[in-house]
Amino acid sequence: MARASMNRQSRRSVPAEWEETSEEGEYEYVPLRLPPEVTRVTATIRLAIQAEYGGWELSRVRAYTDGSRRVLLRRRKTTFPVPGPGM
């Protein structure tokens, strides 16, 4: 039983504590991983472009000791199709 829950948890795209329940119906989320070689300035510019042209906003950021970052972007759900980040 413990192994099955670990497998489910390891396949998640975002950490469990990042799960949004109260606003889940209003927003769509996209997790991103920024590798250690992406500088802070480059990450800021990339995320600003996504915010400006894709309607995404920064929901959460987690920095790791190896220099990588996991970012969670969110935007309000729309009725018309809008491409995701990096598309």
C-alpha positions in Angstrom: 0.0 0.0 0.0 2.8 2.4 0.9 4.6 1.7 -2.3 1.5 2.5 -4.4 1.1 5.8 -2.8 4.8 6.6 -3.3 4.5 5.7 -7.0 1.5 8.0 -7.3 3.3 10.8 -5.5 6.5 10.4 -7.5 4.5 10.8 -10.8 2.9 14.1 -9.7 4.1 17.1 -11.7 4.0 19.4 -8.7 4.7 18.8 -5.0 1.7 17.7 -2.9 1.7 20.9 -0.8 1.3 22.9 -4.0 -2.1 21.4 -4.7 -4.7 24.1 -5.1 -8.1 23.0 -4.0 -10.1 26.1 -3.3 -9.4 27.8 -6.6 -9.0 24.7 -8.7 -12.1 25.3 -10.9 -11.1 28.9 -11.7 -7.4 28.4 -12.7 -5.3 26.2 -14.8 -1.8 25.4 -13.7 1.5 24.6 -15.5 4.5 23.3 -13.6 7.9 24.2 -15.1 11.4 23.2 -14.1 14.2 25.6 -14.6 17.7 23.9 -14.7 20.6 25.3 -12.7 22.3 26.8 -15.7 19.4 29.3 -16.2 20.4 32.5 -14.4 18.0 34.5 -12.3 17.8 37.3 -14.9 17.0 34.8 -17.7 14.4 33.1 -15.6 12.8 36.5 -14.8 12.7 37.5 -18.5 11.2 34.1 -19.6 8.5 34.3 -16.9 7.7 37.9 -17.7 7.2 37.0 -21.4 4.9 34.2 -20.4 3.0 36.6 -18.2 2.7 39.3 -20.9 1.7 37.1 -23.9 0.2 34.0 -22.4 -1.7 35.5 -19.5 0.2 33.4 -16.9 1.1 34.6 -13.4 3.6 33.2 -11.0 1.9 31.1 -8.3 4.8 29.4 -6.6 8.6 29.0 -6.8 10.7 26.4 -5.1 14.5 26.7 -5.2 16.7 23.6 -4.7 20.3 23.3 -3.5 21.6 22.2 -6.9 20.4 25.6 -8.3 17.4 24.3 -10.2 13.9 25.8 -9.6 10.4 24.4 -9.9 7.9 27.1 -10.9 4.1 26.8 -10.9 2.3 29.2 -13.2 -1.4 29.8 -13.2 -4.0 31.6 -15.2 -7.7 31.9 -15.2 -9.5 29.4 -17.4 -10.8 30.7 -20.7 -13.4 29.5 -23.1 -11.1 29.9 -26.1 -7.9 27.9 -26.7 -4.6 29.7 -25.6 -1.2 28.0 -26.1 0.7 27.0 -23.0 4.1 28.2 -22.0 6.8 27.4 -24.5 4.4 26.6 -27.3 
